[in-house]
């Protein structure tokens, strides 16, 4: 019998299986006959150097503290690259040389490792999660300079080295074609979607809202570009400008910016109407999302966010939560009429929109049904399995140049 194709998946910014997109990709490939290994950092509560889960070999290296400047980012990238390269050698000796490296960004540096393995017959799939140049702009408000040019150069090298690109949405696909020079038939959209096995809708738990009629929830890791501070200020406006005494807000997740956001809430005197949970178990997360009235994404509109698919929005929709978000192109693609979109990037407009939706239970109910239907009909990860498998078939030239076209989500 022919041996299974060996796949090495590399991810730097999250641990596996905490990174749900990567884990869904890995388990999908394993179920369809691939021998899968993963290299990732030890973080997000996953600290074992090695473990085997669902027949997937997971190798982890020590993560450095979160970088705060250019020197720190450079050291972090260098360390992660070296650790990943050494672990790739270990995996090759233990399990055999892999047929494919699937490298997830950020950062856009693992094309060089793929080049090193190419003489051994290894193909390269670039799993394009994020727009590194645009994320740099969002974090540091810089659109020029040496670092920005360097990120664009690394992105071009990643695209050039890749046999196949898989990416998260049509906006990213256009970047791969127009900025990366890839042929359309070599770029596959594999959208992120919730893992249904992880989620279960539960009975509403009124205690989470601390006696208030409405529970607002903000989900996800808190980084500078996510603007969770904006939601804290909007919560203060709901109390002070809109006179609302009927809401409590849960901020669910950790991240490098969480202490700063928490301190801002304390400074505004929001301790009685805001709770920071940190990272929570899947069981508690399901209770929270099953008990909430509205799911909120406070990420402002910019060149990065407008082209990004926000996983939290799709997770809100699984639980039937109406979504309030700023007016981002890809969020509109995901949520459509399950969301209300705030213009202007201002805390006041965010608070005003939330207040208006709280006063409109009929619209909330309608949005809830729309969200569940969209998730079922087009947004669950089940719909991404065919293009993922097609991308791998294409990588091994099982699919001719005239590739099947998958319809865009609308």
N, C-alpha and C positions, 0 to 999 in steps of 0.2 A: 504494500500500500504506500501511496505517496504521503510523505510526512506533512503535518499541518504547516501552513505558512506562519512564520514567526514575526510578531509585531512588537516593537518597542515604542511605548508612548512616553513622552517626556513632558512634564508640566512643572513650572517653577513657582508660580504665585500662590498655589493652594495645595494642600495635601489631598491624596486620594485615600478613601472614597468620599471625603468631604466635598471635593469638586464634583458636583453631580453630573455636569455635562460630560466630563472626561470619564466618569465611572459608567455612565450609560453607554458611551461609545465603546469602552473596554468590554463591558459585559455583553453588549450586542455582538461584537466581533468574536468573543469567545464562544457564544452560543452558535455562531455560524461557522465554527470550525477552525478559527485562528488560535494560535498559541500566543497569549498576550502577557507581556511584562510591562511594568510601569516604574518610572523613576520620578520621585517627587521629594519635596522637603518634609522634615518632621515638624508638623505644626497642626493647628486646628484640632488638638486633642488626639492626633494620631502620631505616636512617638516611637513605635517599634521600628527598628532598622529594617526588618524584613517580616512580611507575613504573606500568607496565601489565602485570598478570599475569593470564593466562587471560581476557583481554579485559575485565578490571576495572580501572578507573582508581583508583589509590590516591594520595591527597594526604596528606602528613604535615607536622606542625608540630613545632617544638622543644618538648620536654618539660621542665618545671621539675623541680628536685630534689624528692624525696619530702617531703611536708609532715609536720611533727611536732607542730603545734599548730593551734589554731583560726584564727589569723591566716594561717598557712601554707596551710591548706586553702582559706580564702577567696580568697587570692591565686591559688592553683592553679586553682580553679574559674573565677575571673574571666578569667585568662589563656587557659585552654582554650576558654572560651566565645567570647572575642574572636577567637582564632585560627581557631576553627571557623566563626564567622560570616563572617570575611573569605574563607576558603577556599570557603565555600558560594557566595559571590558570584562568585568566580573560576570555579567549576565551572559555575554557571548561564550565565555569559557564554561559556564555552568549549564546553560540551556542550548547552546549552539548559536551561531551567527544569525542575526535576524534578517528577514527579507525586506522589512519596511521599518523606517523610523517615522513616527508621527509626532512632530514637535509642536506643542501648543505655545502660543505667545500670550502675554509678554514674558520675557523680552524676545527680540528678534535676533537671537545670537546662535541658535542651535543649527542653523544651516551649515555652519563650519564643521560641526561634528558629523552631520550627514555627509558632507563632502569627504571627510576622512574615512567613512565606512563605505562609500560608493565603490571603491575598487574591489570590495568583497561581494559585490552584487546587491548591495542594499539600496532600495529606492527611498525617496523622501516625500512624505506628505506633510505639507504645512497646514496645521490646524489654526486658522486665523481667527482667534478669539477677539482681539482688541486692536484698535488703531493707535499704535504707540505714539506716533507724532502728535496726533490730536489729543491723546491723553496727556502728553507733556504740556500742550498748550492749556488744557483745562486745569492742570495742577499748578502751573507756574506762570500762567498768563504771558507766555512767550511764544511768538510765532516765527522767530528768526534766531540766529546764533549758531554756534558750533554744535551744541548738543542737539538742537533741532535738526540740523543738517545731517548729523550722525545717525539719528534715528531714522530719517528718511533713507539714508544709504543702507542701513541694516535691513530695513523693510524690503528694499529693492533686491538685496542679496538673497533674502529668504524666498521671495517670489521666483527669482531667477534659478535658484537651486532646486525648487520644488518640481517634482514630476506631476503632482496633483495638489490642488488647494481645496480644502474644505473650510467653509466659513459660515457665519451665523445668520446672515440675512442678505437681502438683495443689495443693500447699500454697501456692505463689505465686498460683495461680489463685483460691483462696479469699480471699487478701488483696486481690486486684484487685476481687473482687466485694463483699466485706464491708467493707473499709476504703476501697477506691477507688470504690465505687458503680457499677462496670461491670456491664452485663448479661452473663449467662453466654454468650450467643451471640456476644458481641464479644471474648471472651478465648479464645485458642488456646494449647494446651500444645505447645510445640516443644522437646522434650527435647534436651539436649546428648548427643552420642555420638561415639565415636572415628571418625577418618577412616581407613578401611581402606587407602586408598592410601598413607597415611603409615607404617603399621605392617606389620611382617613378622616372624613368629616365626623365630628363628634357633637354631642349635645352642647349647647351654649352654657358657658360657665360665667354667671353674673359677677362672681367675686373678682374676676380679672379687671373689671371696670371700676372697682373700688366704690360701688354704690351708685355710679352714674349710669344714665340710660344708654349712653353711646360710648363704644370703645373704638378709638382710632389706633391703627398700627402702622409703624414704619419698620420694614424688614430689611436686613442685609448688613454686610460689613460697612463700617463707617470710615470712609476715606475723605480726603479734602474735596475731591471732585464730586462727591455725592451730595453735598450741601445739606446735610442733616441739621446743621445749625439753622438753616432757613426754616425748617419745620418747627424747631424749638421757638423761634421768634414768631412764627405764625400761630403757635399754640398760645403764646402770651397775648397776641392780638385777639384771638378768639375769646379769651377771658376779659381783656381790658377794653377792647374797642367794640366787640360784638356782644358783650355781656353774657357769654355762654357759661353756664355753670353745670352743664349736662354732659361733659365729655371728660374722658380720661384717655391718655395716649401711652401706648407701649412702644418703646424703642428696642427692637429685638436684634441683637447682633453685637459683635465686638468690633475689632479693627483699630488701626493706629490713631484715628481721630476721635474715638469714643470718649476718652477722658476729657478732651476739650469740649465736646458737645455736652457731656454731663455737667461740667463746671458751668457752662453757659446757662443751662436749665436751672441749676441751683442759684446762680446769680440773679435770675429773673423771678425767683420765688415760685418755681413751678413744681416743687416737690410733692404737692398734694394732687397734682393732675398729670404728672409724667413719671413713668417708671422705666428705668433702664435695666433690662433683664440680662444683658450679656448674651453669649451664645447659649442656646437651650437645646434640650433633647427633641427628637422628632415628635415624641408623644406630647410634650408641652407645646411645641410649635403648632401642632394640629388643634389643640384646645384653644390656643390664642386666636388662630385664624378662623376657627369655627365660631368664635364668640364676638368677632369684630364687626363693626358697622361699615367702615370704609378702610380700604388699603391705600396708602399714600406713598408716592415716589417724589421726593422733593428735588431730584436732580434737575438743575437748570438747563435751558437750551444753549448749546454751544456746538462747535464743529465735531466734538467727540460724542456727546450724548445724543445728538440728533441722528447719528448713524448707528447707535448701539441698541441691541435688544436687551431690555432690562428683565432679568429672570424673575425678579420679585413681582413684576406686573402679572406674569403668567401664573405664578403661584397664588397670587390674590384671586385670580379668576377661577382657579380650581375650587376654591372655597366659596365661590359665588359672591365675592366682595366687589362692589363697585369701586372703580379706581379713580383717584384724583392725581393728576400728574401735569407737569409743564408740557407745553405743546411740542413734543418731539416726534419726528417723522416715523421712526421705527416703533415707538410706543403706540402711535395711531395704527400702524400695521398690526401690532399684536392685539390691542384691546378694542379697536374700532369703537362701536357705540357702547361698549362696556366701560368706557372711560369718559371723564370730563377733563378737558385740556385747558390749562391756565396759561394765558398770554402775559407777556411782560416780564417774566422772571422776577416778580416781586413777592415778598412775604405777605403783603397786604392782599394781593389778588389770590394767593394761595389760601389764606384764611377765609376770605370772602367766598371762594368757591366751595370750600369745605362746609362753611356755615349754611350756604344755600342748599347743598345736597342733604345735609342733616335734616333740613326742614321739608324735604320732599321724599317721603317714604315710597310713593308710587314710582318715582323715577328710579330710586335705588333698587326696587324689586325688578323693574324692567331691565336695568343694567346687569343685575345678577344673572338673570336668565340668558341674556345675550352672551355674557362671559363664559358661562358653562357650555353653551352651544358651540362657541368658537373653539374652545379648548377641545371639545369632543370631535369636532368636524375637521379641524385643520392644524391645531397647535400642539397636540400631545407629541411626545417623542416618537411614538409609533409611526407618525408620518415622516420622521427623519430617518428611519431605518433603511428604506429603499435607497435614498440618495447616498447614505454612508456606504452601504454595500456596493453600490454602483461605482463610487469613487475608488474603492479598492479593486474592483474588477477592472476599471479603467487603468489603474496603476499597473496592473499586470497584463495590460493590453488585451483583455478579454472583450473590451468594448471598442469598436472602431472609432475613427475620428468623428464621424457623424453621430454624436451622442444623443441619447434620449434627453428631451427637455422636460424638466419638472416645472409645473405651473407655480408662479409666485403666489405667496399667501396674500390675500386681499381682504 
